[in-house]
Amino acid sequence: MKVLSFGSLNFDHVYQMDHFVMPKETTSSLSYSRGFGGKGLNQSIALAKSGLDVYHAGRVGFDGQPFIDYLQEYGVKVDYLKKDEETATGHAIIQVSHSENCIILYGGANQLIDEAQIDEVLTHFEKGDLLLIQNEISSLTYLITKAHEKGLRIAFNTAPMDEKIFGYPLDLIDIFVVNEVEGKGLANVSSDQIEDVIAGLQKAYPSKEIILTVGSQGSYYISGDRVIHQDAYRIEAVDTTAAGDTFTGFYLASILRGETVGNALRIAAKASSITVTKEGAAKSIPTLEQVVESMKNV
C-alpha cells in the first residue's frame, strides 16, 4: 500500500506579535522568520517522520526548487511534484501571538493543479492506497472523484473551512480530519459546545470516520455512535502552527501501521504536544523515535 499526500506548498512568513493586528492599525513585529510550510508539506513531512513512505504531489512555482530539496531531506518522495516556471509558489502570512496564530494564504501555484496532472499522478496508485488532501489546492472535486473511482481511501483535512467544502463530493470521503471550527462548519451547527458539534457530525456523516481535535481539550474519534476521547498532553505551547498537521500525519501513520484507534490518538497527541514547544512549522515536527521516547517518560 502507498500513501499519496496531494497538497499545498507555501513559503511561511512568520511574524511574532505582541497582539494580532487590528483594522486600521500599523504595528511592528517582535521578530520575523521565513520557512517552508503549507498544510500539504507539513502533513507529508509528519507522515515521513512517523516512519511511512509517502509521495507528495502538488505544484510549486519558479521559486519552488527549495521545496523539492526540503521534502527530499525528510525522505518524502517528490516524483509527482510539478514545477511551474511562470508562477510563484504559494505563501502564507502568519501572525503568532501568545501561542495562538492567524494565517492569510496566497494560493500561487497550488491553484494551478489541473485534471491532466491529477490523471497522471493517479496512474501510479491503486485500490487500497491512501490519499490525503486539504482544502488548499485546486481541482479537488476532480481529484476526489477520480481517486474514489480507483478505490483509494481518502482522508480529507477540511482546512481552511469555507463554503467550497460543500461543493465537493463529501460522500466519497472515508476519513474527515477537523478542528473545532472546521467541525462546527462541517456539521453546520451554531453551538460552540463540543458535545453538540460531535452530535452534529454524527448526524451529518453517520458512515464516516471523523477525527476532531479540540486544542487543550484533546481529540475525538467519531464513527457512527462510537466516540473515543484522548486528553491533550499538558505543555507550555510556543507555536501551534503545525500542531494540527502533525496530529493528522501521526494519526494516519499509526493506523496504517496497525495501531488501535486509541493508541493512534495517543501517539498523535504526544507528537502534536512536542511540535508546539518549538517555533516554526515543518521543522518543529518530531520523529517517531522522539515521540516514542517521550511517551516513556509520561
Buried (B, 14 or more C-beta within 10 A) or exposed (E): EBBBBBBBBBBBBBBBBEEBBEEEEEEEBEEEEEBBBBBBBBBBBBBBBBBBEBBBBBBBBEBBEEBBEBBEEBBBBBEBBBBBEEBBBBBBBBBBBEEBBEBEBBBBBBBBBEEEBBEEBBEEBEEEBBBBBBBBBBBBEBBBBBBBEBEBBBBBBBBBBEEEBEEBEBEBBBBBBBBBBBBBBBBEBEEEEBEBBBBBBBEBBEEBBBBBBBBEEBBBBBBEEEBBBBEBBEBEBBBBBBBBBBBBBBBBBBBBBEBEBEBBBBBBBBBBBBBBEBBBBBBBBBBBEBBEEBBEEE
